Amino acid sequence: MPETLGPQPSIYDARDNMREAISGGLELAGPRRRCFDQVVLDSVGTATYLGRLVDETFKLCPELGPSEVQTRLRRYFAYAMMDTQLGAFPSGFPEEFTTESKIREGIEFITSDRIRRSVFELNVMFMNLQSNLSDRYKGLKLALLLGKFAGRLCVDPGGACNILDVGTSTLLGPKHLLGGPQRFALGLPDFVLPRHLRSAAYPEGKPGVAGAFMNAVHRLLQQELDIDKFVGMDEFHPRESANRVRACSFELDELDDPDRVGLFDALRDFSSPRLGFYRGDFADFEMEDFKDKNPGFEPDVIFFSSSLYETRGDEARQKMIEKALKIAKLYVVVQDYLVVENGKVIIRSNWRDNRLPYRTAIVDAQGAHEIARWSDSRVMRMAPANGKIAAASGGAVSMTNMLRAHVSKEDIERFAHEDIVSVPPHLVTSRAA
């Protein structure tokens, strides 16, 4: 009988799940990631270094899903290759790493030094990924705009909101939103027409709905937000984790992308008097200490972006959300690989069975309300969800209600010539706010 890890899958099941997770993403991966993933795929279940490391990770950390283990392997491989403290790879990384032989050469470089190898293994097994993809905050922006649409952007009608960002990493997300759309534009996503809209009898006519709704999303993302102050919270100070965050924030194929890396560096250098930082773990959050270090700041909204999964166990996560609800004056926004079940947010460890698994939810006193779905944590393909939040004037509103309010007749006419289910941004010519 294979050894079982409590209620977790056996090591043989874990290997099969790992193979399935890797195989499912190979076709869409860039050349560097595809080569790296293929090397790992060939190693699973073997006596090679990577094969043994995968087995050891599942044995010691059975709560980790296969997708998370594979992501850690890629990101911490990049970190080990770029780590100047332990000695970075001599030359050619990442641009030359487009073959499996180069990936294996990189693995040999890591394992050739005892300290470098130990750091790599400890990171893969025990260190949560500290990425900071600022474009991911478009989900928060849409949530805040929905709150504004519902008359619930902040407690003071007509005022600006205060936001606490839990797991802020190096503050790039708050900086992206505080800098505004003129300085730091958010990426404009593709739009997927969900089933509930395809079957709806819209007076505008179904053929034009997807393209028109996509334009509405783009207009909303280019609006200014009324933010008074944005305080980020993390266990690590931004200055201490800069190199780790850079390696963990990009896929191997993105590490030398001038646009992505240029935005990362521009945000890192940006500062604002409306930006604050509080060092700590939200699980141990003490309001008095927070108030002492952030006088006068009371969050209207608390945001968890790809950070709740670091808290292991559904019960512990629910306690974190309940704690946030007691602190936030309005609501909590959670964005992760999640589902909403019985009014509660459930974080998923294996999400390959859904084409839009990364989701944005608003949680308030009435429960959790899913408002948007994304293709992955890169948030470049979205669909509105059915969740509704209470409006200040009575009733409830959804993301679809807000998008309909921002659809123009010109949009309908532009896209009415064909039945569009998904429209890439380059087909849209009007981006006026």
GULUMLO-84919 format. One line per field, with one value per residue (C-alpha): x, y, z; residue in three letters. Coordinates in steps of 0.02 Angstrom, whole numbers. Each point is the difference from the previous one (the first is absolute). Last residue first. Example, Ala and Ser with C-alpha at 12.3 -4.5 7.8 and 13.67 -1.06 7.14 Angstrom:
2
px <- c(684; -69)
py <- c(-53; -172)
pz <- c(357; 33)
zavo <- c(SER; ALA)
***
This chain:
433
px <- c(-653; 39; 70; -80; 87; -40; 62; 170; -87; -40; -186; -83; -176; -36; -152; 37; -51; -63; 174; 11; -186; -4; 153; -75; -157; 108; 29; 47; -163; 1; 172; -64; -151; 112; 117; -149; -119; -114; -160; -2; 76; 167; 8; 24; 125; -40; 96; -37; 176; 72; 123; 186; 158; 164; -2; 179; -65; -94; -144; -96; -171; -89; -132; -11; -102; 50; -115; -135; 117; 121; 115; 36; 70; 128; 42; 139; -76; -61; 37; -46; 69; 178; -41; 89; 33; -169; -41; -180; -87; -164; -181; -53; 143; 101; 145; 182; 165; 32; -71; -86; -78; -60; -143; -58; 82; 136; 60; -135; -8; 189; -17; -139; 111; 146; -116; -65; 179; 37; -155; 43; 174; 173; 24; 113; -155; -62; 136; -48; -71; -81; -74; -75; -124; -57; 164; 24; 152; 8; 168; 88; 137; -100; -158; 86; 64; -176; -78; 106; 18; 75; -80; 27; 189; 99; 88; -110; 30; -77; -43; -99; 161; 48; 156; 48; 171; -68; -141; 123; 103; -150; -63; 168; 3; -168; 34; 181; -40; 163; -74; -163; 37; 57; -166; 7; -44; 104; 169; -37; -76; 156; 112; -104; -31; 93; -44; -186; 1; -54; -148; -118; -128; -34; -90; -94; -64; -136; -49; -132; 43; 32; -83; 100; -53; -182; 21; 84; -139; -131; 95; -6; -186; -28; 104; -94; -175; -1; -70; -125; -114; -6; -165; 90; -96; 123; 66; 175; 3; -22; 124; 142; 65; 189; 88; 184; 88; 66; 165; -1; 75; 131; 22; -164; -95; 41; 159; -102; -62; 173; 78; -124; 47; 188; 3; 152; -97; -176; -53; -152; -43; -93; -104; -68; -139; -32; -157; -165; -97; 114; 0; 99; -28; -175; -120; -32; 93; 139; 9; 3; 143; 90; -23; 58; 156; 32; -4; 112; 121; 72; 94; 116; 72; 96; 61; 53; -23; -21; 162; -2; 34; 62; 94; 82; 57; 73; 89; 74; 62; 81; 84; 67; 60; -6; -188; -45; 120; -59; -179; 54; 86; -159; -97; 130; -20; -190; 17; -54; 110; 112; -92; -19; 141; 145; 141; 87; -154; -15; 112; -72; -36; -32; -151; -52; 14; -67; -147; -40; -3; -104; -131; -5; 0; -125; -119; 14; -36; -150; -73; 22; -94; 90; -86; 113; 151; 133; -48; -51; 162; 106; -78; 29; 179; 36; -62; 96; 164; -30; -62; -158; -185; -7; 159; -69; -137; 130; 102; -158; -51; 168; -8; -179; 43; 141; -99; -160; -139; -168; 31; 92; -137; -102; 156; 65; -161; -23; 178; -18; -165; 82; 146; -120; -97; 161; 50; -169; -135; -32; -117; 149; 152; -20; 142; -35; -65)
py <- c(2872; -7; -166; -5; -115; -171; -144; 5; -40; -181; -40; -155; -63; 110; -33; 114; 168; 68; 46; 182; 30; -61; 103; 157; -26; 13; -126; 77; -36; -176; -26; 52; -116; -143; 27; -22; 114; -23; 78; 158; 174; -53; -148; -176; -105; -124; -153; -62; 3; 113; -82; 30; -29; 90; -29; -69; -100; -114; 0; 125; 2; 152; 47; -147; 52; -59; 21; 123; 92; 32; -100; 57; -133; -1; -161; -105; -161; 58; -152; -123; -173; 61; 78; -111; 84; 87; 137; -3; 168; -14; 42; -181; -36; 134; -70; 51; 13; 171; 174; 45; 172; 42; 118; 165; 62; -132; -58; -125; -63; -30; -114; -96; -19; -65; -117; -68; -34; -96; -107; -33; -66; 72; 188; 30; -23; 165; 97; -2; 176; 32; 176; 92; 141; 150; -4; 115; 114; 144; -51; -138; -62; 21; -59; -162; -31; 24; -109; -153; -118; -169; -93; 159; -26; 160; 149; 149; 103; 164; 85; 163; 103; -85; -86; -80; -85; -178; 46; 53; -158; -117; 100; -20; -186; -25; 111; -54; -188; -73; -102; -32; -170; -72; 55; 158; 55; -129; 57; 186; -40; -94; 142; 135; -95; 103; 170; -39; -48; -179; -55; 102; 139; 137; 160; 96; 173; 117; -98; 66; -100; 74; -86; -99; -169; 52; 44; -167; -97; 95; -38; -184; 13; 71; -138; -136; 74; 37; -164; -18; 147; 166; -51; -140; -162; -98; -166; 61; 107; -142; -105; 121; 111; -7; 168; 25; 107; 179; 10; 137; 168; 73; 189; 50; -144; 56; -3; -53; -156; -58; 52; -108; -148; 29; 4; -116; -150; 64; -155; 88; 162; 120; 127; 171; 71; 175; 100; 23; -85; -28; -188; -37; -70; -59; 93; -159; 71; 51; -177; -63; 122; -69; -179; 50; 79; -153; -112; 124; -32; -149; 126; 24; -175; -9; -176; -63; -186; -88; -72; -178; -133; 97; 129; -131; -98; 153; 57; -174; -6; 172; -51; -164; 71; -112; -25; 172; -6; -177; 64; 140; -123; -102; 153; 29; -180; 21; 143; 182; 57; 117; 161; -34; -13; 7; 33; -56; -62; 109; -17; -34; 184; 39; -115; -1; -187; -46; 120; -71; -178; 70; 58; -161; -122; 105; -3; -189; -20; 117; -93; -168; 57; 30; -71; -154; 108; -121; -148; 105; 100; -157; -78; 157; 14; -183; 23; 165; -84; -152; -163; 2; 24; 175; 37; 2; 120; 110; 12; 30; 141; 85; -15; 64; 143; 55; -18; 85; -109; -28; -179; -50; 48; -159; -109; 84; -23; -180; -48; 78; -89; -165; 34; 43; -160; -100; 95; -49; 134; 99; -57; -49; -10; -170; -121; -112; -174)
pz <- c(-1024; -185; -59; -172; -123; 73; -106; 87; 165; -47; -13; 72; -36; -150; -110; -147; -72; 166; 62; -53; 17; 179; 43; -77; 103; 155; 140; 168; 93; -72; 79; 171; -7; -60; 149; 113; 96; 150; 66; 103; -20; 76; -118; 67; -95; -139; -60; -176; -72; -135; -119; -17; -102; 40; 189; 11; 150; -119; -126; 106; 82; 73; 131; 121; 152; 174; 150; 55; 120; -143; -113; -178; -115; -141; -88; -77; -68; -172; -111; 137; 38; 26; 169; 126; 169; 8; 126; 65; 28; 93; -45; -12; -120; -88; -100; 3; -91; 74; 22; 163; 28; 177; 41; 73; 160; -8; 171; 49; -180; 3; 152; -86; -154; 104; 95; -164; -54; 160; -27; -182; 41; -31; -1; -151; -109; 72; -92; -183; 22; 170; 6; 149; -36; 102; 94; 149; -5; 125; 68; -96; 117; 160; -89; -54; 177; 68; -134; 34; -149; 42; -146; -102; 12; 23; -73; -39; -156; -58; -164; -14; 10; -164; -67; -166; -15; 15; -117; -136; 27; -18; -149; -87; 42; -83; -149; -27; 7; 67; 143; -93; -79; 168; 77; 100; 177; 95; -66; 30; 171; 57; -55; 87; 163; 129; -72; -3; 185; 28; 106; -109; 12; -128; 46; -137; 44; -63; -155; -121; -154; -172; -146; -129; 70; -18; -183; -35; 86; -102; -160; 45; 32; -175; -79; 93; -21; -185; -66; 145; -40; 94; 78; 91; 5; 105; -65; -43; 156; 124; -98; 21; -142; 16; -10; -40; 128; -8; 95; 130; -48; 116; -16; -83; 82; 177; 102; 152; -90; -55; 166; 95; -110; 8; 190; 12; 71; 36; 95; 74; -90; 116; -98; 49; -108; -66; 42; -90; 138; 152; 33; -157; -174; 47; -115; -101; -151; 120; 66; -179; -33; 153; -62; -175; 75; 108; -154; -92; 143; -94; -107; 149; -7; 163; 35; 170; -25; 166; 66; 71; -131; -150; 104; 111; -154; -86; 159; 22; -180; 13; 162; -67; -166; -154; 20; -65; -148; -42; -5; -117; -116; 2; -58; -135; -61; -3; -123; 5; 143; -101; 45; 187; 44; -125; 121; 162; 95; 155; 153; 172; 36; -184; -8; -183; -38; 171; -23; -171; 69; 142; -124; -101; 146; 96; -148; -11; 185; -12; -147; 88; 157; 163; 156; -5; 50; 65; -110; -151; 8; 21; -155; -104; 63; -42; -179; -16; 51; -109; 76; -107; 41; -73; -98; -178; 57; 85; -160; -100; 119; -24; -189; -6; 117; -112; -162; 61; 71; -86; -55; 159; 122; 12; -2; 158; 100; -61; 44; 173; 30; -49; 118; 142; -34; 16; 157; 73; 1; 161; 138; 109; -114; -79; -33; -147; 39)
zavo <- c(ALA; ALA; ARG; SER; THR; VAL; LEU; HIS; PRO; PRO; VAL; SER; VAL; ILE; ASP; GLU; HIS; ALA; PHE; ARG; GLU; ILE; ASP; GLU; LYS; SER; VAL; HIS; ALA; ARG; LEU; MET; ASN; THR; MET; SER; VAL; ALA; GLY; GLY; SER; ALA; ALA; ALA; ILE; LYS; GLY; ASN; ALA; PRO; ALA; MET; ARG; MET; VAL; ARG; SER; ASP; SER; TRP; ARG; ALA; ILE; GLU; HIS; ALA; GLY; GLN; ALA; ASP; VAL; ILE; ALA; THR; ARG; TYR; PRO; LEU; ARG; ASN; ASP; ARG; TRP; ASN; SER; ARG; ILE; ILE; VAL; LYS; GLY; ASN; GLU; VAL; VAL; LEU; TYR; ASP; GLN; VAL; VAL; VAL; TYR; LEU; LYS; ALA; ILE; LYS; LEU; ALA; LYS; GLU; ILE; MET; LYS; GLN; ARG; ALA; GLU; ASP; GLY; ARG; THR; GLU; TYR; LEU; SER; SER; SER; PHE; PHE; ILE; VAL; ASP; PRO; GLU; PHE; GLY; PRO; ASN; LYS; ASP; LYS; PHE; ASP; GLU; MET; GLU; PHE; ASP; ALA; PHE; ASP; GLY; ARG; TYR; PHE; GLY; LEU; ARG; PRO; SER; SER; PHE; ASP; ARG; LEU; ALA; ASP; PHE; LEU; GLY; VAL; ARG; ASP; PRO; ASP; ASP; LEU; GLU; ASP; LEU; GLU; PHE; SER; CYS; ALA; ARG; VAL; ARG; ASN; ALA; SER; GLU; ARG; PRO; HIS; PHE; GLU; ASP; MET; GLY; VAL; PHE; LYS; ASP; ILE; ASP; LEU; GLU; GLN; GLN; LEU; LEU; ARG; HIS; VAL; ALA; ASN; MET; PHE; ALA; GLY; ALA; VAL; GLY; PRO; LYS; GLY; GLU; PRO; TYR; ALA; ALA; SER; ARG; LEU; HIS; ARG; PRO; LEU; VAL; PHE; ASP; PRO; LEU; GLY; LEU; ALA; PHE; ARG; GLN; PRO; GLY; GLY; LEU; LEU; HIS; LYS; PRO; GLY; LEU; LEU; THR; SER; THR; GLY; VAL; ASP; LEU; ILE; ASN; CYS; ALA; GLY; GLY; PRO; ASP; VAL; CYS; LEU; ARG; GLY; ALA; PHE; LYS; GLY; LEU; LEU; LEU; ALA; LEU; LYS; LEU; GLY; LYS; TYR; ARG; ASP; SER; LEU; ASN; SER; GLN; LEU; ASN; MET; PHE; MET; VAL; ASN; LEU; GLU; PHE; VAL; SER; ARG; ARG; ILE; ARG; ASP; SER; THR; ILE; PHE; GLU; ILE; GLY; GLU; ARG; ILE; LYS; SER; GLU; THR; THR; PHE; GLU; GLU; PRO; PHE; GLY; SER; PRO; PHE; ALA; GLY; LEU; GLN; THR; ASP; MET; MET; ALA; TYR; ALA; PHE; TYR; ARG; ARG; LEU; ARG; THR; GLN; VAL; GLU; SER; PRO; GLY; LEU; GLU; PRO; CYS; LEU; LYS; PHE; THR; GLU; ASP; VAL; LEU; ARG; GLY; LEU; TYR; THR; ALA; THR; GLY; VAL; SER; ASP; LEU; VAL; VAL; GLN; ASP; PHE; CYS; ARG; ARG; ARG; PRO; GLY; ALA; LEU; GLU; LEU; GLY; GLY; SER; ILE; ALA; GLU; ARG; MET; ASN; ASP; ARG; ALA; ASP; TYR; ILE; SER; PRO; GLN; PRO; GLY; LEU; THR; GLU; PRO; MET)
***
